[in-house]
Amino acid sequence: MPRIPITSIYIVCEGKNTEPIYLERIKEEVEDENYLAITIYPDRSDENHKSDPIGLINEAIENKSSYDEIWVVYDKDGYTKHKEAFRIT
């Protein structure tokens, strides 16, 4: 049986508590199959993480060469520059 290569995913999210906890639980489930390697931003110890859409997109762009896929997760409610964030990519 051929070996399936691991896909690395970088998930960049705005929240420092709720979103990473939720995503860590999903990570635990999917990484058990050894097909995915997931890194979640921000690290819970990161005091200066980016949380606005443009900052999150820039964080993703800065790390795009290190991962197979990058996902940016944020709540657009309350932000006025989410359209600008989409244009950056």
Buried (B, 14 or more C-beta within 10 A) or exposed (E): EEEEEEEBBBBBBBBBEEBBEBBEEEBEEEEEEEEBBBBBBBEEEEEEBBBBBBBBBBBBBEBEEEBEEBBBBBEEEEBEEBEEBEEEE
